[in-house]
Each structure stands twice: as C-alpha cells, then as structure tokens.
Amino acid sequence: MSTSRHHRWRRKIGPVSRWLPAFARMSTLLLLVALALFVALRVAAPYLITAGFVRSGIEDALSKWTGYHAEIKGNPVLEFWPTPRITLNQVTIRQPRESGDKLLGSIESLSADFSLIDALRGRTSFHEFHLLRPNLALTRDENGLIDWSYAGLLARAISGVRYENGAEVLDPALDAEIGAVTVEDGTLAVTDLKSAKTYNFDSVTADIGWPRLSGAISAVVIARINGVDLKVDFASRQPLLAFAGKSAETRTSLTSNLLTAHFQGIASIASLSALSGNIAVSIPDVPAFLTWSGRSLPGVGTLKSASLESDIMSSGSGVRFNNLSLSLNEASATGVMDLSTTAGRRPKIGGTLAFDQMNLKPFLDAFALRLAAGEAEDISAGISEPLQLLDVDVRLSARRAEMGRFELSDVGASMIVTGGEAKFDIGDSGFEGGEMTAHLEATRRDFDGGGKLQLSIRDADFAGLAERLQLKGPLPLATGSLDLDLQSSKAIWTAGLADVTGRLHFWTREGTIPGIDVGALRTQATQKPFFPLSAAAGGAFAFNQLDLQADFANGSAEIHDANIVGPTQTLALSGVVTYQSNGLALSGSLETTDPAKAAELPLLPFFVGGSWPNPVISPVPLLNTAPHAQ
C-alpha cells in the first residue's frame, strides 16, 4: 500500500516539474522586457516629450477643473525619475477677462505626476498634485454655499450630483480622476457675503486623498487663525453632496489648544434641515476662547471650562440634542435641549437639564448675562454678539447647588430670555433647613436697563448660616423667614449698593442675640452718659420673636419698627445704617414686655451711633411731662 501511494505522488509531481521551468523562464523574460521598456522610456522621454507640451496640458487641466484661466509665468521643470513629474512656478488662476477678470488665486509652485504613456500618445493626464504656497480666495454666498469655481468640471460635478438610494450618484461624463493633493504653507481667504466678514487662514498645510470625483474623500488640514493653529480632519463618502450644500454623510474633527470638536453623521453646510449624528465639543479655557474669537461675556471669569456631548438631529424648524451631557467647570448635567430657528424670529434654546451638583453663578455667566437681545430691528442690523440673538427657555434641577457663598438643595429653577428681558426663577429649593424661592429679572438690551430681585426664605436656620459665613457682631440667631425686594436702574453687574433700592422684612421665632446683656445695658446706662456696646456684651439676649422691616436707598438702609420681644423685656430699634462705612444712627428703647412690671423695668430710651460691630450707646434722659404745681 505504501509503495502504491508513493507512485501516485510521483505521477502528480512529474507534470508540474516539467512545466514549472518553462513558466519561470517566461516570467523572467517578461519581467526583463518590462524593465528594459521602463528604462528605455525613462531614457528616451526627455527627447520625445517637451516641457511646453506638458505645460500646455496642465494649463488646460487647471482651466478645465476650475473654469478659470490658468497663467504660468515661470519656466517648467520636467523630471522622469523615479516617476515623470512636472513643476510649474508662478501660477495664476483668474476668471476670463470678458467675464470679470476675478482672481481665484496664485500658486508659487505647482507639481504633479503625469502619465508617460499618455504623453507619448499625445495626451496628458496628471495626479499626485503638490501646491507650494498657494494663495486662494473663496466666497461664501447668502445661502451658505462656497463658490468653488466659475464654470469648470468641479462646479459641474457639484451641481450635477444626485442622491439616490442612500448613495451619491454622478454621471460618468462628469466624473474624473484626481488622486492625492498636498498643500504646503498656503493662505486662504473666505469672504462671507451674509455677514460681510472675511476669514483669513494662514500657514495652511493639507493632505487630501480623493481618487475620483465620484469617490470618497479624506482630508487633513492644519491652518492658523488669529494666531492659533487648528487641525481639521474631514472624511466623507459623499463629498460632492457635501460641497453642494446637500445632506451628506461626514466625519469631521476640529482640534486646537482652545477647542476640540467632533461630529459624525449626516449634515449640510447650508442648513439644519436633515441633521443627525453625534457631536462632542470641549472648551478647556472659556475666557481664552472668547478672547480669541473676538467675543465677550461680562462676568465670564467664573466660567473656566465647558464641554458638551450629545446625539443631534433635526426636529421641525430646529435641532434637538438628545442624551445631552453638559459640563460647566466641575458641574455636570444630563438632559434634552432644543434649538429652534423659525424664520423672522430669534433662535430659541429650550429644554431641561438635571445636575447632581452645580454652581449657579458660572451658569448665569454663561447663559444669562448677555442673552437679552434688543428689539426685532436689531436682528436685521446684524448685532455682533451671537448670544444677543438668542431666546432661552431652560428648566434646571439640581440635588445640590451653590450660589456664591450659599448652598441650596433639591433646586428647581428656570431661565427665560425673550425680547428685551430675561428672567431667572428658583421655584423651589432647600435653604438652611428651610425653603427658598427667588426671582431675578433684567430688562433692555445688555440688561443695562437694570432689573429687580425678589427673594423669599421660609423657616431657615439663620444661626447656622451666620456661623458658616463667619459673620461678626451681635446678630439674631434663630430660625426665621425673610422677604427681600430690590431694584436697580443700572446694569445688575455694574450696580453698587448705592444704586439699589428696595425693602426687606425679616421675622423669626425664638432665638438669641449674643453680645447683648440687657441687664448690663441698663446698669451701664445708669452709670455712664455713653459707653461701647462691648461693655454690655457679657451675656446674650434671649427673645421669643423678632420682626424687622427696612427700606434701601442711596447707599443706606432705613430700619422701621424693629421689635425684638423677649420673655421679660422688649428691644425696639429704628434709624439708618450706612453700607460703605458700616455707620449707625439708630434710636432704641428697652422696656418691659409685661406692662404690669413697668415700675420694675422702666422705659430706657437710648441712641446708637458709631460703626458696626461695636457702636457707642448713649442713654437719652426721659422728659418730665407732668404739670407744675400751682
């Protein structure tokens, strides 16, 4: 059996051994012929192909592609090793004179590989283009589309591309090979007709791969804008649809020191009507980014960083952000947002955001300080601040929130900006063991018409608040309530205490005022014509209830009917407190709570002057009003 198997293998291998040497000889011969032909063509090419012929071919190719007229002033340089390549210097591309003589750009040096076989047959075809220091100018029209060319092949392909069955379709007559394009040290100016602005891109370096007009494109572009280097990665299987302003599948990334952004999905450069995909944006230094972009937001210094990641899709006349993750500084939120863009009206942002914990101040800095726009005519006037052109209706919630030095819990808030006013409401929140609601309203463009603040606190622990804020002086420590109503005719962020008017009402249940010993105060009043409050600070004044009302105006507070009712004595105060100097000018009295004990605790009027927290007390003698004996 073994011997028969060995004979069968010998019969199979035998024929192969007979034809294999013949195949090897034929392959070697063909390889040598091809090599000889390659070398011969390279040696003979300089004698068979003239620089003028190739130069004329690339001039025609540029004119055909762009629809403009290509002019070459420099002498062409031909190379045939390792591949045939032509280099042209001082290239200018402009519109024909009879059509306006518009300049598309100039190129210091243009190099391209060409087909040697085609050149020998009297035709020219080019690929692998390299542009050294090109200087190009493009225009973005009113519809948001780039005027790529005048009437060339690229323009015809962009206008003739179709979308069928989920794919880009181009007539074969409009298709053409491109290959790779590299750009070195170029400049680009894009004039936006809608905003009448020109955007300049310097030090442009690009590496573009686009085998055919009907094929996919991938591009990496690095450019410097306002002194900052930006890197753009762009890829699309439907580039002609994208350049035509139609919906196209794209993948775009933008990277710089100031901004990182990524989008993948379906988008259009002209509208938001068919947008869907995923977007991620990160700004590590918001103030630096605003400075670079030429924008400004008052008070934005507290907002250091911001980032956003979301699924995005067109919704009606706007865009919806689903599965939104938003970060401002260290605060993170999730939710849903909508951007509505109805014709003739301001764009509007609406939605809900849920924070685990947040700082309200940077949120207000980011979204409230400049959101109130002017009247409708300001839109047509082209206001330079984009945030001024937005209306806002956002609902917020947070398990824990900070607002300055105050802490809130279980916050439910809203922000509404429309027309010439903005409103921020805290509809419900926990505050120092109690509840707080607030309403902030600002009016007119930039809020320079002033605004008002209404604050309501119920059953909060003001003793714990005073301790945490490290407030000094004899202050009431109790669980109490506060109503505050303030207005200012100046911009909220520029208004000082002297620019604020309003009213305060503060009342509490039982509590104490440390640093006031009413017994020592009576003793000092009988012994001295005046004395510092610290001389009567050996104890604390326990009270059953406190009620205080005050008006604010011209940098001072006028206290009306401040009554602090204790178990045995009642302290009453009224007068003026000046903010800047902490000065006091108050009239006060100490009297018995029970009228039946008036003889034991007679009325003690006094005057309080000096400055907080250790003013001077001066007893006021009682006038004898009894009639004189006859």
C-alpha positions as CSV (number, residue, x, y, z in Angstrom):
1,M,0.0,0.0,0.0
2,S,2.8,2.4,0.9
3,T,4.5,1.8,-2.4
4,S,1.4,2.4,-4.5
5,R,0.8,5.7,-2.7
6,H,4.4,6.8,-3.5
7,H,3.9,6.1,-7.2
8,R,0.7,8.2,-7.2
9,W,2.5,11.2,-5.8
10,R,5.3,10.8,-8.4
11,R,2.7,10.8,-11.2
12,K,1.2,14.1,-9.9
13,I,4.5,15.9,-9.3
14,G,6.0,14.8,-12.6
15,P,4.0,17.1,-14.9
16,V,4.4,20.1,-12.6
17,S,8.2,19.7,-12.7
18,R,8.0,19.7,-16.5
19,W,6.1,23.0,-16.9
20,L,7.4,24.9,-13.9
21,P,10.8,25.7,-15.5
22,A,9.0,27.0,-18.7
23,F,6.8,29.2,-16.6
24,A,9.7,30.6,-14.7
25,R,11.6,31.3,-17.9
26,M,8.6,33.1,-19.4
27,S,8.0,35.2,-16.3
28,T,11.7,36.2,-16.1
29,L,11.7,37.1,-19.8
30,L,8.5,39.2,-19.4
31,L,10.0,40.9,-16.3
32,L,13.2,41.7,-18.2
33,V,11.3,43.1,-21.1
34,A,9.1,45.3,-18.9
35,L,12.2,46.5,-17.0
36,A,14.0,47.3,-20.3
37,L,10.9,49.1,-21.6
38,F,10.7,51.1,-18.4
39,V,14.3,52.1,-18.5
40,A,14.1,52.9,-22.3
41,L,11.1,55.1,-21.8
42,R,12.8,57.0,-19.0
43,V,16.0,57.5,-21.1
44,A,14.1,58.4,-24.3
45,A,11.3,60.5,-22.6
46,P,13.4,63.7,-22.4
47,Y,13.9,63.6,-26.2
48,L,10.3,62.6,-27.0
49,I,8.3,64.8,-24.6
50,T,8.8,68.6,-24.5
51,A,8.2,70.8,-21.4
52,G,6.0,73.0,-23.5
53,F,3.7,70.1,-24.3
54,V,3.3,69.1,-20.6
55,R,3.0,72.7,-19.5
56,S,0.2,73.3,-22.0
57,G,-1.5,70.1,-20.8
58,I,-1.5,71.2,-17.1
59,E,-2.7,74.7,-18.1
60,D,-5.6,73.1,-19.9
61,A,-6.2,70.7,-17.0
62,L,-6.4,73.6,-14.4
63,S,-8.7,75.6,-16.7
64,K,-10.9,72.6,-17.2
65,W,-11.1,71.9,-13.5
66,T,-11.8,75.4,-12.3
67,G,-13.4,77.1,-15.2
68,Y,-10.9,79.9,-14.8
69,H,-7.9,80.7,-17.0
70,A,-4.6,79.4,-15.8
71,E,-1.5,81.5,-16.5
72,I,2.1,80.2,-15.9
73,K,4.9,82.7,-15.9
74,G,7.8,80.6,-14.7
75,N,9.8,78.0,-16.7
76,P,8.6,74.4,-16.2
77,V,10.9,71.7,-14.9
78,L,10.5,68.1,-16.1
79,E,11.7,65.1,-14.1
80,F,11.4,61.5,-15.3
81,W,13.0,59.6,-12.4
82,P,11.7,57.8,-10.4
83,T,8.3,59.0,-11.9
84,P,7.5,61.5,-14.6
85,R,6.7,64.8,-12.8
86,I,6.4,68.5,-13.9
87,T,6.9,71.5,-11.7
88,L,5.5,74.9,-12.6
89,N,6.3,78.2,-11.0
90,Q,4.3,81.4,-10.6
91,V,0.9,80.1,-11.5
92,T,-2.1,82.5,-11.5
93,I,-5.7,81.4,-11.9
94,R,-8.3,84.0,-12.8
95,Q,-11.6,84.4,-14.4
96,P,-11.5,85.2,-18.2
97,R,-11.4,89.0,-18.8
98,E,-14.6,89.0,-20.7
99,S,-16.4,87.5,-17.7
100,G,-15.0,89.8,-15.0
101,D,-11.3,89.0,-14.5
102,K,-12.0,87.7,-11.0
103,L,-8.9,86.3,-9.3
104,L,-9.2,82.8,-7.7
105,G,-5.7,82.7,-6.5
106,S,-2.0,82.2,-7.2
107,I,0.4,79.4,-6.6
108,E,4.2,79.8,-6.1
109,S,4.9,76.3,-7.3
110,L,2.7,73.5,-8.6
111,S,4.0,70.0,-9.1
112,A,2.2,67.0,-10.5
113,D,2.9,63.4,-11.7
114,F,1.9,62.7,-15.2
115,S,1.4,59.5,-17.3
116,L,4.4,58.9,-19.6
117,I,2.4,56.5,-21.8
118,D,-0.4,59.1,-22.3
119,A,2.2,61.8,-23.0
120,L,3.8,59.7,-25.7
121,R,0.4,59.2,-27.2
122,G,-0.2,62.9,-27.4
123,R,-2.4,63.3,-24.3
124,T,-1.8,64.5,-20.8
125,S,-3.2,63.1,-17.5
126,F,-2.0,64.3,-14.1
127,H,-2.2,63.0,-10.5
128,E,-0.4,63.5,-7.1
129,F,-0.6,67.3,-7.0
130,H,1.6,69.4,-4.7
131,L,0.9,73.1,-4.2
132,L,3.6,75.2,-2.6
133,R,2.5,78.5,-1.0
134,P,-0.9,78.8,-2.8
135,N,-2.9,82.0,-2.1
136,L,-6.6,81.3,-2.7
137,A,-9.7,83.4,-2.3
138,L,-13.2,81.9,-2.0
139,T,-16.7,83.4,-1.4
140,R,-19.5,82.0,0.8
141,D,-22.8,83.2,-0.7
142,E,-26.0,84.2,1.1
143,N,-27.2,80.5,1.1
144,G,-24.1,79.4,3.0
145,L,-22.5,77.7,-0.1
146,I,-19.0,78.1,-1.3
147,D,-18.4,79.5,-4.8
148,W,-16.0,76.7,-5.6
149,S,-15.3,77.7,-9.2
150,Y,-16.6,79.6,-12.2
151,A,-17.8,77.0,-14.7
152,G,-15.3,74.2,-14.5
153,L,-15.6,70.4,-14.1
154,L,-15.7,70.6,-10.3
155,A,-18.6,73.1,-10.4
156,R,-20.5,71.0,-13.0
157,A,-19.9,67.9,-10.9
158,I,-21.2,69.6,-7.7
159,S,-24.3,71.0,-9.4
160,G,-25.0,67.7,-11.2
161,V,-24.5,65.2,-8.3
162,R,-27.7,63.3,-7.2
163,Y,-28.7,61.4,-4.2
164,E,-30.3,58.0,-5.0
165,N,-31.0,55.0,-2.7
166,G,-28.7,56.3,0.0
167,A,-25.7,56.9,-2.3
168,E,-24.1,59.7,-4.2
169,V,-24.6,59.3,-8.0
170,L,-22.6,61.2,-10.6
171,D,-23.0,61.0,-14.4
172,P,-19.9,59.3,-15.9
173,A,-19.4,62.3,-18.2
174,L,-18.8,64.5,-15.1
175,D,-16.5,62.0,-13.3
176,A,-12.7,62.3,-13.4
177,E,-9.6,61.1,-11.6
178,I,-8.0,63.3,-9.0
179,G,-5.6,61.4,-6.8
180,A,-3.7,62.9,-3.9
181,V,-3.3,66.7,-3.3
182,T,-0.9,68.2,-0.8
183,V,-0.7,71.8,0.2
184,E,2.3,73.4,1.8
185,D,2.4,76.9,3.5
186,G,-0.7,78.3,1.9
187,T,-3.2,81.0,2.7
188,L,-6.9,81.1,2.2
189,A,-9.4,84.0,2.5
190,V,-13.1,83.2,2.7
191,T,-15.5,86.1,2.3
192,D,-18.9,85.6,3.8
193,L,-21.4,87.7,1.9
194,K,-24.1,87.2,4.6
195,S,-22.1,88.6,7.5
196,A,-19.8,90.8,5.3
197,K,-16.8,89.4,7.0
198,T,-13.6,87.9,5.6
199,Y,-11.9,85.0,7.4
200,N,-8.2,84.6,6.8
201,F,-6.4,81.2,7.2
202,D,-2.6,81.3,7.3
203,S,0.1,78.7,7.2
204,V,-2.2,76.2,5.6
205,T,-0.9,72.6,5.2
206,A,-3.2,70.0,3.8
207,D,-3.1,66.3,2.8
208,I,-6.1,65.4,0.6
209,G,-7.0,62.0,-0.7
210,W,-9.7,62.0,-3.4
211,P,-9.2,59.2,-6.0
212,R,-12.2,60.2,-8.1
213,L,-14.8,62.9,-8.1
214,S,-17.5,60.2,-7.6
215,G,-15.5,58.5,-4.7
216,A,-14.9,59.2,-1.1
217,I,-12.6,61.9,0.2
218,S,-10.4,62.2,3.2
219,A,-8.5,65.4,4.2
220,V,-6.3,66.6,7.0
221,V,-5.9,70.4,7.1
222,I,-3.8,72.5,9.5
223,A,-4.2,76.2,9.5
224,R,-3.5,79.2,11.7
225,I,-6.4,81.6,12.5
226,N,-5.8,84.6,14.7
227,G,-2.6,83.2,15.9
228,V,-4.0,79.7,16.9
229,D,-3.2,76.5,15.0
230,L,-6.3,74.4,14.1
231,K,-6.3,70.9,12.7
232,V,-9.3,69.7,10.8
233,D,-9.9,66.0,9.9
234,F,-12.7,65.6,7.3
235,A,-13.9,62.5,5.6
236,S,-17.0,61.7,3.5
237,R,-18.2,59.1,1.2
238,Q,-20.4,61.8,-0.4
239,P,-18.1,64.8,-0.8
240,L,-19.9,66.3,-3.8
241,L,-23.2,66.3,-2.0
242,A,-21.5,68.0,1.0
243,F,-19.9,70.7,-1.2
244,A,-23.3,71.3,-2.9
245,G,-24.9,72.1,0.5
246,K,-27.0,68.9,0.4
247,S,-27.2,66.3,3.2
248,A,-24.2,64.1,3.2
249,E,-22.5,61.6,5.4
250,T,-19.5,63.2,7.0
251,R,-17.0,62.8,9.8
252,T,-15.3,66.0,11.0
253,S,-12.9,66.7,13.8
254,L,-11.5,70.0,14.9
255,T,-8.6,70.2,17.3
256,S,-6.7,73.1,18.8
257,N,-5.5,74.3,22.2
258,L,-8.7,76.3,22.7
259,L,-11.3,74.0,21.2
260,T,-11.9,70.3,20.4
261,A,-14.9,69.3,18.4
262,H,-16.1,66.1,16.7
263,F,-19.1,65.3,14.5
264,Q,-20.1,62.1,12.8
265,G,-23.4,61.7,11.0
266,I,-25.4,63.4,8.2
267,A,-25.1,67.1,7.8
268,S,-25.3,70.0,5.4
269,I,-23.1,73.1,5.3
270,A,-26.2,75.2,4.2
271,S,-29.0,74.2,6.5
272,L,-30.0,72.1,9.5
273,S,-33.0,70.5,7.8
274,A,-31.6,66.9,7.7
275,L,-29.0,66.8,10.5
276,S,-28.4,63.7,12.5
277,G,-25.5,62.2,14.3
278,N,-23.3,62.6,17.3
279,I,-21.5,65.8,18.4
280,A,-18.9,66.4,21.1
281,V,-17.4,69.8,21.9
282,S,-14.9,70.7,24.6
283,I,-13.5,74.2,25.5
284,P,-10.9,73.9,28.3
285,D,-10.5,77.7,28.7
286,V,-13.6,79.6,28.0
287,P,-12.2,83.2,28.6
288,A,-9.3,82.5,26.3
289,F,-11.6,81.0,23.7
290,L,-13.8,84.1,23.8
291,T,-10.9,86.4,23.6
292,W,-9.5,84.5,20.5
293,S,-12.9,84.6,18.8
294,G,-13.4,88.3,19.4
295,R,-16.4,87.8,21.7
296,S,-17.1,88.9,25.2
297,L,-19.3,88.0,28.1
298,P,-19.5,90.2,31.3
299,G,-18.5,88.3,34.4
300,V,-17.5,85.2,32.5
301,G,-14.3,84.8,34.6
302,T,-16.0,82.3,36.8
303,L,-16.7,80.0,33.9
304,K,-13.4,78.2,33.2
305,S,-14.3,75.2,31.1
306,A,-17.3,73.8,29.2
307,S,-18.0,70.7,27.3
308,L,-20.9,69.1,25.5
309,E,-21.7,65.6,24.1
310,S,-25.0,64.7,22.5
311,D,-26.9,62.9,19.9
312,I,-28.2,65.5,17.5
313,M,-30.9,65.5,14.9
314,S,-33.2,67.9,13.0
315,S,-36.6,68.5,14.6
316,G,-39.2,70.6,12.9
317,S,-37.6,74.0,12.3
318,G,-34.6,73.4,14.6
319,V,-32.3,70.9,16.1
320,R,-32.8,68.6,19.1
321,F,-30.0,67.4,21.4
322,N,-30.9,64.0,22.9
323,N,-28.9,62.2,25.5
324,L,-27.1,65.5,26.2
325,S,-24.2,65.6,28.6
326,L,-23.2,69.1,29.6
327,S,-20.3,70.2,31.8
328,L,-19.6,73.7,33.2
329,N,-16.5,73.8,35.3
330,E,-16.9,70.9,37.7
331,A,-20.7,70.7,37.3
332,S,-22.2,68.0,35.0
333,A,-25.7,67.7,33.8
334,T,-27.8,65.5,31.6
335,G,-31.0,66.3,29.7
336,V,-32.6,67.2,26.4
337,M,-32.3,70.6,24.6
338,D,-33.9,72.1,21.5
339,L,-32.6,74.9,19.2
340,S,-35.5,76.4,17.2
341,T,-34.8,78.5,14.2
342,T,-38.1,79.9,12.9
343,A,-37.7,82.4,10.0
344,G,-38.1,86.0,11.1
345,R,-37.7,85.3,14.8
346,R,-34.8,84.9,17.1
347,P,-33.3,81.4,17.5
348,K,-34.5,79.8,20.7
349,I,-32.9,77.4,23.1
350,G,-35.2,75.3,25.3
351,G,-35.1,72.1,27.3
352,T,-34.3,70.6,30.6
353,L,-31.0,70.0,32.4
354,A,-30.6,67.8,35.5
355,F,-27.5,68.4,37.7
356,D,-26.3,66.3,40.5
357,Q,-24.5,69.4,41.8
358,M,-23.8,72.7,40.2
359,N,-22.6,76.3,40.7
360,L,-25.3,78.7,39.6
361,K,-23.0,81.6,39.1
362,P,-21.0,80.3,36.2
363,F,-24.2,79.0,34.7
364,L,-25.7,82.5,34.8
365,D,-22.4,83.9,33.5
366,A,-22.5,81.6,30.5
367,F,-26.2,81.9,29.6
368,A,-27.8,84.9,31.2
369,L,-25.6,87.9,31.2
370,R,-25.8,88.8,27.5
371,L,-28.8,86.8,26.3
372,A,-31.3,89.6,26.3
373,A,-31.4,91.0,22.8
374,G,-32.7,94.3,21.5
375,E,-35.9,94.7,19.6
376,A,-36.5,92.9,16.3
377,E,-34.9,95.6,14.2
378,D,-31.6,94.9,15.9
379,I,-31.5,91.5,14.3
380,S,-31.5,93.0,10.8
381,A,-28.8,95.4,11.9
382,G,-26.5,92.4,12.5
383,I,-25.7,92.5,16.2
384,S,-22.1,91.4,16.7
385,E,-22.7,89.3,19.8
386,P,-24.3,85.9,18.8
387,L,-25.7,85.3,22.3
388,Q,-27.7,88.5,22.0
389,L,-29.7,86.9,19.2
390,L,-30.9,84.0,21.3
391,D,-34.2,83.5,23.2
392,V,-33.9,81.0,26.1
393,D,-36.4,78.8,27.9
394,V,-34.5,76.3,30.0
395,R,-35.6,74.3,33.1
396,L,-32.9,73.3,35.6
397,S,-32.8,70.9,38.5
398,A,-30.0,70.0,40.9
399,R,-29.7,67.9,44.0
400,R,-27.2,70.4,45.3
401,A,-26.3,73.9,44.1
402,E,-24.0,76.7,45.1
403,M,-24.8,80.4,44.6
404,G,-21.9,82.5,45.8
405,R,-21.4,81.5,49.4
406,F,-24.8,80.0,49.8
407,E,-25.8,76.4,49.4
408,L,-29.1,75.1,48.0
409,S,-30.6,71.6,47.8
410,D,-33.2,70.0,45.6
411,V,-33.3,73.0,43.3
412,G,-36.0,73.6,40.7
413,A,-35.2,76.6,38.5
414,S,-36.0,78.1,35.1
415,M,-34.4,80.7,32.9
416,I,-36.5,82.6,30.3
417,V,-34.9,85.2,27.9
418,T,-37.2,86.7,25.3
419,G,-37.4,90.1,23.6
420,G,-35.9,92.7,25.8
421,E,-36.0,91.0,29.2
422,A,-34.6,88.0,31.0
423,K,-36.0,86.1,34.0
424,F,-34.3,83.6,36.3
425,D,-36.6,81.9,38.8
426,I,-35.8,79.4,41.6
427,G,-39.3,78.0,42.0
428,D,-38.3,75.6,44.9
429,S,-35.2,74.8,46.8
430,G,-34.0,73.8,50.2
431,F,-32.0,76.5,52.1
432,E,-30.5,76.1,55.6
433,G,-33.2,73.7,56.7
434,G,-36.0,75.7,55.2
435,E,-37.2,76.7,51.8
436,M,-36.3,79.5,49.3
437,T,-37.7,80.9,46.2
438,A,-36.2,83.7,44.1
439,H,-36.9,85.8,41.0
440,L,-34.3,87.7,39.1
441,E,-35.4,90.0,36.2
442,A,-33.4,92.2,33.9
443,T,-34.6,94.4,31.1
444,R,-33.5,96.0,27.8
445,R,-30.5,95.1,25.7
446,D,-27.4,94.1,27.6
447,F,-29.7,94.4,30.7
448,D,-28.4,98.0,31.0
449,G,-31.9,99.0,31.8
450,G,-31.5,97.5,35.3
451,G,-33.5,94.8,37.0
452,K,-35.0,93.5,40.2
453,L,-34.5,90.7,42.6
454,Q,-37.2,89.1,44.8
455,L,-36.2,86.6,47.4
456,S,-38.4,84.7,49.8
457,I,-37.0,82.4,52.5
458,R,-39.1,80.5,55.0
459,D,-38.1,78.7,58.2
460,A,-34.3,78.8,57.6
461,D,-31.6,78.3,60.2
462,F,-30.1,81.8,60.2
463,A,-27.9,80.8,63.2
464,G,-26.1,78.1,61.2
465,L,-25.9,80.5,58.2
466,A,-24.2,83.2,60.4
467,E,-21.7,80.7,61.8
468,R,-20.8,79.3,58.4
469,L,-20.4,82.7,56.8
470,Q,-18.4,83.8,59.9
471,L,-20.5,87.0,60.3
472,K,-19.4,89.3,63.2
473,G,-21.3,91.3,65.7
474,P,-24.5,90.8,67.8
475,L,-26.8,89.1,65.2
476,P,-30.0,87.3,65.8
477,L,-29.5,83.6,65.9
478,A,-32.8,81.9,65.2
479,T,-35.0,80.0,62.7
480,G,-36.7,82.7,60.7
481,S,-38.1,84.0,57.4
482,L,-37.1,86.7,55.0
483,D,-38.7,88.6,52.2
484,L,-36.4,90.8,50.1
485,D,-37.4,93.0,47.1
486,L,-34.7,95.0,45.4
487,Q,-34.5,97.1,42.2
488,S,-31.7,98.9,40.3
489,S,-31.8,101.3,37.4
490,K,-28.3,100.3,36.4
491,A,-27.0,97.1,34.9
492,I,-27.1,94.4,37.6
493,W,-23.4,93.5,37.3
494,T,-22.3,97.2,37.5
495,A,-24.7,98.3,40.2
496,G,-23.2,99.1,43.6
497,L,-25.0,99.2,46.9
498,A,-25.7,102.8,46.5
499,D,-27.6,102.1,43.2
500,V,-30.1,99.6,44.9
501,T,-33.5,100.4,46.2
502,G,-36.0,98.1,47.9
503,R,-37.5,96.7,51.0
504,L,-36.7,93.9,53.5
505,H,-38.9,92.1,56.0
506,F,-37.3,89.7,58.5
507,W,-39.1,87.8,61.2
508,T,-38.1,84.8,63.4
509,R,-39.3,82.6,66.2
510,E,-37.4,82.3,69.5
511,G,-33.7,82.8,69.5
512,T,-30.8,84.7,71.0
513,I,-28.6,87.7,70.2
514,P,-25.2,87.0,71.6
515,G,-23.1,90.0,72.7
516,I,-26.1,91.9,74.3
517,D,-26.7,91.6,78.0
518,V,-29.8,93.7,78.6
519,G,-29.2,93.8,82.4
520,A,-25.6,95.1,81.9
521,L,-27.0,97.6,79.3
522,R,-29.4,99.0,82.0
523,T,-26.6,99.2,84.5
524,Q,-24.2,101.0,82.1
525,A,-27.0,103.4,81.2
526,T,-27.5,104.5,84.8
527,Q,-23.7,104.9,85.4
528,K,-22.4,106.5,82.1
529,P,-23.5,109.1,79.6
530,F,-22.2,106.8,76.8
531,F,-20.5,103.5,76.5
532,P,-19.5,101.0,73.8
533,L,-21.7,98.1,73.1
534,S,-18.9,95.7,74.1
535,A,-19.3,97.0,77.7
536,A,-22.6,95.2,77.8
537,A,-21.6,92.1,75.9
538,G,-21.2,89.7,78.8
539,G,-24.4,87.8,78.0
540,A,-27.0,87.0,75.4
541,F,-30.4,88.5,74.8
542,A,-33.0,85.7,74.5
543,F,-36.1,86.6,72.7
544,N,-39.4,84.9,71.7
545,Q,-39.9,86.7,68.4
546,L,-38.3,89.2,66.1
547,D,-39.8,91.4,63.5
548,L,-37.8,93.9,61.4
549,Q,-38.6,96.0,58.3
550,A,-36.2,98.2,56.3
551,D,-36.1,100.3,53.2
552,F,-33.0,100.5,51.0
553,A,-32.0,103.7,49.0
554,N,-28.9,105.9,48.3
555,G,-26.5,103.5,49.9
556,S,-28.2,103.1,53.2
557,A,-30.9,101.2,54.9
558,E,-33.7,102.8,57.0
559,I,-34.9,100.5,59.7
560,H,-38.6,100.8,60.6
561,D,-40.1,99.2,63.7
562,A,-37.5,96.6,64.5
563,N,-39.1,94.8,67.6
564,I,-37.3,92.1,69.4
565,V,-39.7,90.7,72.1
566,G,-38.1,88.8,75.0
567,P,-39.7,87.0,77.9
568,T,-39.3,89.9,80.2
569,Q,-38.0,92.8,78.1
570,T,-38.6,94.2,74.5
571,L,-35.9,95.9,72.5
572,A,-37.0,98.3,69.7
573,L,-34.8,100.0,67.1
574,S,-35.3,102.4,64.2
575,G,-32.9,104.6,62.2
576,V,-30.3,104.5,59.4
577,V,-27.5,102.1,58.6
578,T,-24.9,103.2,56.0
579,Y,-23.4,100.4,53.9
580,Q,-19.9,101.6,53.0
581,S,-18.8,102.8,56.5
582,N,-21.0,100.4,58.5
583,G,-22.2,103.5,60.2
584,L,-25.2,103.5,62.6
585,A,-27.6,106.2,63.6
586,L,-30.4,104.4,65.5
587,S,-32.9,105.3,68.1
588,G,-33.6,102.5,70.5
589,S,-35.6,101.6,73.6
590,L,-35.7,98.9,76.2
591,E,-38.9,98.3,78.1
592,T,-40.7,95.6,79.9
593,T,-42.7,93.1,77.9
594,D,-45.3,92.9,80.6
595,P,-46.9,96.3,81.2
596,A,-47.6,95.3,84.8
597,K,-43.9,95.3,85.5
598,A,-43.2,98.9,84.2
599,A,-42.1,100.1,87.6
600,E,-39.6,97.3,87.9
601,L,-38.3,97.7,84.4
602,P,-38.9,101.3,83.4
603,L,-38.6,102.5,79.8
604,L,-34.9,103.1,78.8
605,P,-34.5,105.2,75.6
606,F,-31.0,105.4,74.0
607,F,-29.2,106.4,70.9
608,V,-26.8,104.1,68.9
609,G,-24.0,105.7,66.9
610,G,-20.6,104.9,65.5
611,S,-19.9,101.9,63.4
612,W,-20.7,98.2,63.4
613,P,-19.9,95.8,65.1
614,N,-19.0,97.9,68.2
615,P,-21.1,101.1,68.2
616,V,-21.5,103.5,71.0
617,I,-24.7,103.7,73.1
618,S,-25.8,106.9,74.7
619,P,-28.8,106.9,77.1
620,V,-31.5,109.5,76.4
621,P,-33.0,111.2,79.5
622,L,-36.8,111.0,79.8
623,L,-38.6,114.3,79.7
624,N,-40.8,115.0,82.7
625,T,-44.2,115.8,81.2
626,A,-46.2,116.1,84.5
627,P,-47.8,119.6,85.1
628,H,-46.1,122.0,87.6
629,A,-47.8,122.5,91.0
630,Q,-49.5,125.9,91.4
